[in-house]
Amino acid sequence: MKKAQEVIGACLRSIRERQGLTLESLAAQASVTYQYLSSLERGQENFSIQVLERLAVALQSSLKSIVIRAFEDVERFEAPKVNPAYFCPDVPLPEGLTLAQLEAAMNQTQSIFNLINRNMLLEVKRPLRDFIQGNNFSGLVSNIFSDAMDANSSYKHNHDQRYPDLINKMADNSNGMGLEVKATISVGKGGESHNGHSGWHTVVCYEITDAGIQFIHVMFAVLNGHKDIDPDWQYLGSRENSETGSRRTETYTTVLKGTTKLRDGTVFLDPAKVNFKRWRQERYGAVPPWSIFAGHSA
């Protein structure tokens, strides 16, 4: 059996590397030398509680969490990764966005929810899924995914209350290239928006798991705004809940043609979770060669 210093040292290294910190930067924040920290991570150096506490703070954690994480079953808490084989490499993406950046943002989002789930299990002995109700959770998923896109791509936060959610100011466009983000648990669902604007939209579909969340379907498309001659949106208005009396924010949803554009733009699909062959389609012209429907009858 490994010694405690080896187990904790390996855990510290794993957390440091996941956060993208160098030995030098973490050592400086914890007021130790990088040589000492390097030996500690390899299980070759003893440490005091005070040193471990300083390292935990520098890693934005706690002494308790570090020790628990080190000795718990690693596989139980391992953050899920998206399967690279599920990406569709020929699907057009917004200017400046790559599959590698998208994959990194998806993995970071899943990792964050895995950490939330892990803490829920440690503190209250119940998984995150016990505390959430379906699509009510989607706003949080959308916000964290947008934050992960900001961290891993050239698409940065625009403004909390403005369209679009993300913008690439380096794109070959006088105003940059925008991207609106929507998350949902409804597989194959079209777009939903509070403004129905033109431009790039992405719909990320996820399922809630024992480890947090897992992405199963991601779509991208350029949609025509609701004021365009040939709109991809329809206005649903502002509806009142007859039981609670609360009024829902004004909402637009994609018509079948707009939904088909999104479905044609499927860039990630888990074939074990998503059966798209019976989805309805409506488009002008032929099926794009990159579409999941290419080779399948409508």
N, C-alpha and C positions, 0 to 999 in steps of 0.2 A: 504494500500500500504506500502511496506517495506521502511524504511528510506534509504537514500543514503549510509550511513555507513554500513548497513547490506548488501546491494546489492554489493558494492565494496569489502567488507570484504569476502563475499562468493566467489566472482570472484578471489580474490587473493589466497584463499585457493585452489580453483579448479586448477589454473595454477601451484601453488607450488606442489600439489600432482601429477599432470600430469608429471611434470619434475622430480619427484622422490626426491624432496628436503624435508628435515626435517625442523620443526619449528626452531630448533637451528641454522642450517646452513644458512637459509634465514635471520633470525634475525641478525646473525653475519655479513653477507654481507651488510645488510642495516643499520647497527649500531643502532639497537634497541634491547631490551630484548625479549627473547622468550615469556615471560609472557605477555608483551605488544602486541606482534604480535598475540598470541593466542586469546586475547580478541578482537583485531581488526578484526580478521577473523570471529569471532562470532558476529560481529556487536555491540559489547559492549564497544567499545573504539573510541573516536574521533581521527582524524589524521590531520596533516597539509599537504599542498601541497608538502613541502620539503620531508616529510617522504614517501609519496606516490611515489614521483619521485625516491627516493633511492630504494624503493621496486621494482619499474618497471625496473630499471637498473639491479638489482640483478636477476630479472626474464627474462633478455634479451628482454625487451619490452620497451614501452614508456608510458608516462602518458596518452597520447591521446588514445593509443590502449587499455590500461587497462580500462579507463572510458567507451569507446565505447563498448568494449566487455561486460562490466558489465551490460549495459542498453539495448543492442540489444536483439532481439528475440533469446533466447538460442537455440531453436530447429533449427532455420535457419542455424546456424553455427556449429551444432553438428557434430563432425567427425564420419563417418560411421565405424562400427565394422564388421568384417567378422563373418558370422554365423557359430558357432562351429559345427552345425549339418551337414554342407557341407563337413567336413573332412572325408576322408576314412582311418580309423585307421590301417588297415592291410597292407597298401602299404609300401614296404621297403624304408627306407630313408638312406642317407649317415650316416656313423658311427658317433655317438655322437649328432646327430640332433634329436630333439623331436618335436611332433606336437605342444606342448605348446610354444616352442621357435619359431617355424615357424609362429604360430598364432600371437605371440607378434610382430614379425618383420613385418608381413603384416599389423597389426593394426597401428604400428608406422609409416609405410610408408603412409598409408591412412591419418593418422593424420597430417603428415607434409604437404601433398598436400592440405588438408583441410585448414590448416593455410595460405598457399600461396593463395588459392582461396579466403579465407576470407579477406585477405589484399587487393587483387585485387578489391573485391566488395566495400570495404571501401574507397579505394583511387581513383579508376577510374570508379566505378559503373558498371563494367562488369566482368563476371566470367572468370576464367582461361581458360576455353574451347574456348573462343573467340580469344585467342592469340596463339593457338597451332594447328598444322596440323597433325592429325592422328599419324602414326608411327614415325614421326620425333621426337616425344616426348619420345619415348621408351627408348632412351639412358639415359635420366634423371631419368626415373622411375627405370631402372635397377641399376643405381648408388645409388639412395636413398634406394632401397630395399637392396642392398648389404651392405650399411652402417647400415641399421636396423638389418641385420643378424649379423653383427659384434658386434652390441650393445646388442643383445639378445641371442646369441648362442656362441658356442665354435668355430664357423667358422669366422675367422678374415681376414681382408684385406691382400692380398698377395702383389700385386704391380700393379700400374695403367696400366703398359704396359706388364705385364707378365701373362701367363696362369698358374694356373686358377685364377679366380677373388677372391675366398675365399679359405682358407685352415685351417683345424683343425689339429694343430701340436700335439694334445694329442691323436689322433687316433692311433690304433694299426697297425702302418705302419711306416717303417723307414723314409719316407719322409712326413708323415702326410697324411691326406685325403683331396683332393681338390674338389672344386665345382665351376663350371662355370655357370654364371647367364645370362639369356636372358629375356627381357621383350618385349611384343608385344600386339597390340590390335586385332590381327587376331586370333580368337578363333580356337583352335585345331591345330594351326600351329606347324610344327616340329621345329627342331633346326636350328639355323643359327650361323655361327662362322667365325672368320677370320683365324682360324688355323686348325679346324677339328680334334682336339686331342682326345685321349681316356680319359675315366674317367666319373665321375658324372657330369651331366648337369641338370639344372632346367630351365624350361620355365614358366614364370609367365605372365598370360594373364589378362588384365584389361580393363575396359571401362571408358571413361571420362564422369563425371557426373556434375551436378550443384554444388555438394559439393567438387569436386576435382577429385579423381579417386576411383574406386571400383574394387577389385580383383574378378574375376569370374571363373578362372581356373588356377590350378598350377600342373605341371608335373615334375617328377624326373625320371632319368634313367641313367644307366651306358652304355655309347656308345663306340663302337669300333672306333679307330682313322682311318683316311683316308689312312694310310700306313699299316693298318692291313690286314691280308689275307681276312677277311670277314668284310669290312668297313661298317659303318653306315652313312658315309658321301660321298657326291659327290662334286667335285670341279666345281664351276661356273666361275672361272676366275675373271678378272678385267674388268668391262664393262664401256664403255664410253657413256655418255649421248649425243645423237646426237644433241640436242637442245642447251645445255649449254657448251658442250665440256669437262665437268668435268668427271673425271674417278673415279669409285667406287673402294673402297678397295677390295682386293682379298677376295672372300667369298666361304665358304663351306655351303651346306645345307644337311639336313638328307634325305637319300633315304627313301622309304616307310617303309622298315623294321626298320630303326632307328626311324622314326616318330611313328611307332606302339609301339616301346619300350617306348617312352615317354608317349604316350596315355595310355598304360597299367599302367604306373606309375602315373596316375592321383591321386593326394592326396587331392585336393580340387576342388569342382565343384558346381557351382550354377545351379541347374536344371532348373530354370526359364530363364536362359541366354544361356545355353549350351545344344544343341541337338546333342549328339555324335553318335546316333544309325546308322546314314548313313555314318559315317567315314570309309574309306577304311582301311583294315588291311593286314599285311603281316608279318608272323613270322615263326620260326621253332618250331614245337611242339605245345602243347596245350595252350589254353588261360590261363594265370596265374589266380589262384583263387581270387586274390585281384583286378584284372582288372575290369574296368567299363564295359568291353565287356563280362565278365563272365555271362552266362545266356542269352546272346543276340547272335543271329546268325550274321555271318560276312556279 
